[in-house]
Amino acid sequence: MIDYYGYPASREGTYILVIRLSRPISLSFGRFLDGREVLLPMGTWFYIGSALGASPGSSPLARRLLRHASRGEGRKPHAIRGAMVRSFRQHGLMERDTTPPAEKKLRWHIDYLLQRKHATINDVLLVRSPERLESEIARFTASLKGVEAPVPSLGARDTRGETHLLLAEQPDSALAAMREFVSKRSEVGSGLFRPCL
């Protein structure tokens, strides 16, 4: 499922990936922790990221999410990638002739997890806005009951002292709370969040 919030005209924004890890895995995240392997428990993980800095005609949010849904080294992309392409075109997030990358190099922490076959992107929440909301959403998500950061600072290479890859013991209730958070922000007149239909 792909949920949209924010300014319908914006092609940049913040996003939450809902990732199902079907078994525990041990992996290193590039230079994170000097390349030491980290054990990630099976379960549902939330990754909070952003794609900002849109120049006229660009599609940073769509390109970033399609990159996340792709894998390198000749591996099959995540099953949700086709739905992303159709949905992004329908919602004006990208041009009709934009295509997903055929391959990707591992760059961000999340790339190393999403490269694995046991990690699957199941859902995406998008907030279309030029505002940098990644940290605020990550802090809110981390504050939810049953959400934890098993590996501090993971997934937040660009934001020191934060963790943007979080494990949810009760993913359905956490996701519902995140949707409510986004919706309530639009009610208080902040202008940052407005549900897109």
N, C-alpha and C positions, 0 to 999 in steps of 0.2 A: 504494500500500500504506500502511496505517495501523498502526503498531506501538504497543502499550501497555505501559508499565511503571509502577511506583509503587503507591500505595495505591488499591485499587479504589473506596473510598468518596469519595475526593477529587475535587472538580470544578475544582480549580485546579492549576496546575503550570507546567512548562517544556516547550518543544517545539523540534523541529528541522524546518524545512521544507527539502525537497530540491527545488531549482528548476532546471529546464533552460532555459537561454537559447539559443535556436536560431540566433542571429546576434549579432554585436557590436552594441551600441547605445550611444549617447551620450545621457545625460540628466542633468538636475539633480535634486537631492533636497531640494526646498524651500529652506530657508535654509542648508543644509549647504554649507560652503565658499563662503559668500556667494552661493549660487545658481549658481555656475559648473558647467558640464556636466562630467561624468565619463564616460570611456570604459570600458565593461564588456565584457570579452572574452566570446565565446560559450563555452558549457560548462556544467558543473554547479556550482551554488552551494549553500551551506548557510547558512540563516539561523537563528540561535538566539534565541528570545524566551521570554517568560513571561507568564502571566496569573494574578495572585494576588489576594488580598483577597476571598475568597468570603464573602458573607453568606448566612445560611440560605436555601436554595431557589434561589440564584443559580448560574449556569453560566459562570464567566469564561473557562475554557479553551475550551469549545465555542464560545462567542460570539466570542472573539478569532480562533480558527482559521477559523470561517465568514466572519468579516469579511475575513481575508486571502484567502480563496478567492473573494471577491466583487470586482467591479470597479465603478467609478463611471462617470459620463458615458454611461449607457445601454449600456455594453459587456457582453458575455456573461461570466458568471462562469467561473472555472477549472473544467475538466471534473471534477476530484476533489470538487467541493463536494457533489454528490448522494451520493457514497459516504461523505463525512464525516457528513452528516445521518443516514444509516442507521446507520453505525457508532457515532456518539455516542449515539444513542437506545438502541441495543442494549447499549452498555456503561454506561449510566446517567450519561453526562456532561451530559445535558440532558433537559428535559421533552419529552414527545411533541409538544406543541403549539408548541414553539420553532421559529421559522422564520428562515432566513438573511436578512440585510439585502438589500433591493432595490437600494440604492445605498450608496456610501460616499464620504466626503470624504477626501482625501489628508492624512494626519496624520504618520505615522511614515516614516522613511527607506524601509522595505521597501514601503510603499504605492506609491511612485513606480515601483519596479521591477515589482511585481505588476500594476500597471495596464496594462503593455505586453502586446500580443498575442504577442510573441516570448518572453515569460517564462511558464513553465508549472510549476505545483506538481505534482510527480510522486509524492512520498512524504512522509509525516509520521511522526516519532517523538515520542511523548508520554510525559512523565514526570509522573504524577499525584501531586503532593505540595505541601503548603503551604510547603515550604522554598524559598528563593530559590537556585536552582541554575544560573541562566542564565550567570553569569560562569564558574563552574567548568567547565561543559560547553563554553563558547566557548573557554576557554583550552586545554582538552584537544584540541578539534577543530583549533585553530590550530597545535598542536604536531605534528600528524600529517604524515608525509612526503607531499609533493605537495599540501599544503593551504597556501594563501597568502592574504594580505589585500592585494589590489591597491590598495585605498583605505583607509588607516588611519582608524579611528574610525567607519567607515560601519556603520550598523545598530545602533549602541550609543548612542543619544541620551541614555539615562538612566544610562549607566555610563561615566564618563570614563576615557579611556586604554585602552579596549577596542575591539575590532572584532568585530561579530557577523554580518557578511555576508562569507563566505569562499568562495574559488574552489578547487575540487578537481580536480587533474589526473587522479587515479585515483579517481573517486567510489565505485566498488564496494568497493574495499579500505578507503577512509576510512569508509564507512558501516558496514562490517563491524566496524571497530575501535571505532566509536562504540557500536554495539550491545554489543560485548564489554565496553566500559568500563561501560556501564549494568548489565550482568549481573554483572560482577565486584564492583561496589559492593554488590550485594545479598548476595554470598557472604561479605563481610567483616563482616556483621552491623551495618552502619551503620543499617539500617532506612530509609534514604532511597529505595532502589530495590528494588522487588520486581516481577518480571514479572507482568503481568496476563494471564490466559488468556481 
